[in-house]
Amino acid sequence: MIIKRDSYLHKLIGSQRNGLVKIVTGGRRCGKSFLLFNLFHSYLVDNGVQEDHIIEMSFDDRKNKKFRNADLLLEYIDSKASDNGLYYIILDEIQLVEDFVEVMLSLMHNSQYEVYVTGSNSKFLSKDIVTEFRGRGEEIRVWPLTFDEFYSAVGGDRRSAWKEYYTFGGLPQVLLMETDEKKTEYLRSIFELTYIKDILERNNMKNPEGFRQLVEVISSGIGSPTNPTRIANTFKSGEKIAIKENTIRTYISYLEDAFLIEEAKRYDVKGRKYIGTENKYYFLDMGLRAISLNYRQQEETHIMENIIYNELRTRGYLVDVGVVEKWVADENGARKRKNFEIDFVINKGAERVYIQSAYQMPTVEKVVQEQNSLLNVKDSFKKLIIVWDDIKQKVDDNGIVTVGLLDFLLGEYVL
């Protein structure tokens, strides 16, 4: 089964000859190697690049173990470049090579080399990996399959595909599993051995049980405002293992570095500043989130919000949680401040959109509730409500657009 990843392929194509190392990052098993060794390789050959001008190596292959030595690797690559043409150097699991940063910088001294690298452990897949290359690298972030990519592979009824997607997530290998049991076993193996074990070992963590319980707490509360203080109180009240606030912050950073979760900060729209009190966390793959909870919480409201967040990030938007403060009168006529939340405030360059995620709006009161936050924003940027219902896109008198979830995810509504 070939799953097209056109958005990433176009980024790789557009980055050719820019003088930088192309660093393909992203969570474990999200398709980085396939992108380079299959999709990008095929593109190069189809566009006239000779096979012997594409030098590919994967360092988790036993046959390439000796080339984990930095000097041997550089000598080998130079020996394969037999003429003055352009060579594409594609190296997978580069973190297994000793002094791999110096290796990449050395390769960049040769103008004949176009260098592409990827890796699959937390040491390499760090948020700061581009910094390690001292300004000589360009990061191309790869995510698990979007619903559009997923549906292009499975086809059939859209609603059935949606249920499959939010239950087992978007890791490409899941699509090859024939039964729910096999999918669950695969996800459990990836979650436990490829993510959690790697984080524990890499950071030499002394409290693995506390870390696992923190993952469960964050998994359970996706899309809910929280902070390390509140999480610490949750541990105390639930008679779990006690964890200090600073330790919780450190553990969360480990999860972010491994591309397992992301933080969305709360942003005061009118005050144009970030509010440091409580933020939200979202899982980057819903299958891994589900397995971390043993499928105990499959609530579509929060899952829908999380998937919308991932979709927005995949499309290249910066995503915050919006807060709009307004003076309102209480039942006694006294005026008081009230905060209205906007699920997502997204930005890309000069573009901004305010978005509400509403599973259902069965009553007038619910419609008013979802619109209030958007109407309290007094600017002219686009305002959007995404609903689960399969509706035809509409625009009300206030300029607020309402669109169905699957139409949005499948690209039928373009931001």
N, C-alpha and C positions, 0 to 999 in steps of 0.2 A: 504493500500500500504506500503510495507516494502522497504525502500531504504537502501542499504548496505553502511556502512561507515567504510570499512575494514581498512583503514589506521589508523583511530583513535582507532578502536577496538584493533588493534595489538599493539598500543602504551600503551593502558590500560593493556593489557595482559603482555607486556614486563616490565611493571612497578611494577608488583606484588612483594611484599616482599622486597621492596627496602628501607624501613624505612622512607619513606616520605609521606606526605599528597599529594594525587593526586588532583590537582586543575584544573578543566576543565573550561577554559575561552573561550570567544568569543562573537560575537555580539548577540543581541537579536534575538530569534526565529530561530537560525541557527541549532538547533538540539541537544543541549547539554544534555537535560533531557532524550530525547529518546535514546541517545547513552548509558547512564548509566542504566536507568530503563528497557530498552527493550533489546538492543543488548548485552550489557555487562552482564546483568542479565541472559539472555538465555545462554550465553557462560559459565558462572559459573555453572549453573544447569547441562548443558550438559557435564560438566567436573567433575561432582561428588560432587559439593558443595550442601549441603542440604539447602532447602528453609529457615529453621529456623536459618540458619547461615548467612543469608543475611538480614541485618536490613536497611530498606529503609524508608526515611521520606521526605516529601515535605512540606516546611513551609509556602507555600501560600495556603495550604489546611486548611480551617477553623477548621477542626477536630484536627489539630495539633497545634492550636494557643497557647495552654498552654505550649507546649514544646519550645516555643520561649524563655522561661526562661532558662538561661544557666544551673542552678543547676538541675532543673527538667529534662532537656534533658539528662544530664550526668547520673543522677540516672536511668532514663528509659533505656538507652542503657546498663548500667551495669546489670540491672535486666533481660534483654533479653539474656545476655551471660551466659547461665546456665551450661556450661561445660568448659573444658580446650581447646576446639578446636579453630580454626581460624574463626573470624567473619569479614564479609565484611560490613562496615558501609558506606552507600550511602546517602548523605544528599543534597537535592536540595533547592535552594533559601536560602542558609545558611546566607546570609547577614541580613535576618529577625530575626535571633537569637541574643539576646543581648550578647555582649562580645564574638562574634563568633570566633575571633582569639584565645582567651584563651581557648574556648571550644575545638578547633582543637588541640591545643598544649596539653591539658589535655588528649585527646583521644590517642595521640601519646605516652603517657607514658605507655600504656598497649600494650604489645607485641602481644596480641591476636587480635588486631584490625588492619584491613586494611582500611584506611579511604579515601573516595572519596567525593569531594564536588563540587558543582557548584552554580552559582548565576546568576541573570538576571537583575541587574540594574547597573548603572554606578558606584555606590559606591563599589560594589564588582568587577565589570569587569574593573578594573584599570590596566594599564600597570605595576604598582608596587605591584600587589597583592601578588606575591611570596615573595617580600621583607617583607611584613607585617607578613609573617609566619617565619621570622627570620631564613631563610636557611633551614627550615624543609619541604618545599613544592616543588613539581615538577609541573610545568605548562604544561598542554596539551591543545594546542590551537585548537579550532574548528572553521572552516570557513563555510560559506554557501556552498551549493552543487557546486562541480566543474561541468564542462560540461559533463565529463565522468560519474559522479554519476547521473546527471540529465538525460542523455540519456539512461542510464541503466534502468531507471524507465519508461520513456515515449516511447522509441523505435521509429520505423518508419523511415521516411526520415531524413537523417542527417541535411540537409539544413533547413527543416521546424523546426526541434528541435532547431537548432541554433537561428533562428529568435525568437522563443518563449523564449529561454534562455536569449538572450541579451535584450529583451523587458521587461520581468517580473522578471529576476534574479533567484537566486538560494536558496531562503528561502524555506525549504521543504514543508511548508503548502500551498504554492502557487500551487503546483502540484495537490492538492486536489480540487482546485477551477475549476468549470466547464466552466465559461465564462470569457471573458476579463474584463467585468464590475466587476465581483466578485473579480478577481485578483487585479484590480486597487483599489477597495474599501479596500481590506485587506491590501495592501501595504500602502495606505494612512493612515489607522488607525495605523499600526505599526510605520510608520515614525513619525507621529504627536504625538501620545500618548505614545508610548513606547520609542522612541529615543529623540525627540526634547523636549517634555514636561519634561521628566526625567532630561535631561541636564540642562534645565532652572531652575527647582526647586532645584535640588541638589546643584547648584552653586549660587543660589539666585541672578540670573542675572538681572540687572537693565535696560538692553537695549535689550529686546527680539526681537524687530523688526530688529534691526541692526544685531543680531546674525542670524536670519533667512535669511537676505539678504546676509550675508557672506557665509552661506551654499549654497545659489544659485550661488554665484560667483564661489566658488570652484567646484560645480557640473558642471557648464558651462565650466570650463577650465581644466577638467581632462587631464593629460598628457602634459600640457603646462607649461613651466618654469615660476615660479612666486615667490614672496616673500611678506612679510607683507607690505613693502613699496609700491610695485606695486599694491597690493590689496587696500591699503588705497587711492592711486591715482585713482583707478577705482571707488571707492565710491565718491570721489570728482567730477570727470569728469561726472559721471552719475547722479549727483545731488541726490545721495542717502543719507541716514543718515551718518553723519561723524563719523568715528571710528578711534581712534589713533592706531598707529602701535603696541604698546605694548598690547593693548586690543585685536587686531587681533591675535597676537601670543597666548594670553591666550585662546581665543575662539577656535583656531585651536587645542590647546592641549586638550580642552574638547571633541572635535570631535574625536580625536585620542584615548583618554581614553575610549570612548564609543564604540570603534571599528567600527566607521562609515567610517573613512578615514585613509589612511596611507601616510606618506611622504617618497619619494624616493630622497635621496641626490645626488647631482652632484659630480662625482669623476673624478679627473684628472688622466687618465690611465698612462700616461708617467711620470708625476710628483709624482704619487702614494700618492695623498693627496686629501682630500675633499675640494671642492670649496664652500665657504659659501655664494655665491651671490644669486643664485636662485635654487630652488628645484621643484619637481613635486609632485602633490597629486593625489591619486587614491581612488575611492570609493570601498568598500569591497563587495558591492552587487549592481548590475546594476539595479535591480528593484527599490531599494530605491533611487538610483541616478536619475532614470527616473522620479519617482514620485515627487522628490524635484523640478523638472523643469516642471512638468505637461506635460511630454512627448514632450517638445518643441524641444529638440535637440537629435535626434536619429541617429547621424552620426556614421556609422559603423567603420570608420577609428579610431577614438578615443576610441570607445567602444571596438574594437578589442584589442587595445593596453592595455586598462585597464584590460580586461579579461586575457590577457597573463600575466600581472603583478600578478593578483590574483592567477593564476595557478602556477606560479613560487613560490610564497610565500607558497601556500598550499603544494607544494612538498618539502618545508623545506629550500629553498634558501634564502640567504640574497640578496637583490636586490638594486642596485644603478643605476643611470643614468650616462653613461660614456661620457667623453669629451676628445678628442684627438687633441692636438695642432700641427699644421704643418706650415712650411714656404712655401708660394706659390707666384708665380709671377702674378701681375695684368696685365691689358691690355697694360700698358706702360712699362712692364718689371721690375717694381719695386717689390722688395720682401716684403711681409707682412705676419703677422701671421693670420692663419685662424683656427677656431675651428670646428671640425667635431664631431657630436653627435652620440653616440651609445645608442640606446633606453634602453638597459638593460645590465649591467655588473653583473653577478650573481656568488655567491660564496657559497660553502658548504665544509667546511674543506679545503683540498688542491685543490679541484675542482673549476675551473673557466670556464665560457662560456660567450662569447659576442654575443648578440642577437639584430637583427633588426626586427621590426614589419613593414611590407610593405603590405598595403591592395592590391595593384596591382602594377605590374612592366610591363606596356604595351610597353615600348620603351627601346632601348639600353641605352639611356641617364638616364632613371630611374634606370635601373640595375646598371649602373656605380655609380650613386648617392648613392644607398644603400650599394654598396660594398666598396666605398671609405673609409668610416669611419672604417670599419673592416680591410681593407688592411693597414691602417696607424698604426695599432697596430702591433708592431714587436715582438710578442712572439708566442709561439706554442700552446696556448690554443685554444679550439674549437671555431669556429665562425659559426653562424647560422642566416639565414634569414627565417622568418615565413611569408608566403603570404596567402592571402585569397583564391586564386585560388586552385582548387582541382587538384593538380599535383602529380606526382610520385616523391618521394624523389630523389634528385640529388646532386652530388658533382662536383664543377668546378675545374679547374687546380690549383687554389689558395687554395684549401682545404675548401672553403666555402660551407656549406651544405644549401640547400634550401628545405623547407618542407611545405606542405599545413597546414593551420590553424587547420582544424578539425582532421587531422591525429595527429597533435601535441597534441591537447587537449584530444583526446581519447587514448593517450598513445601509439600510433603506432610508434611514434618516441621517443626513450628513450634518455634523456640527459646523 
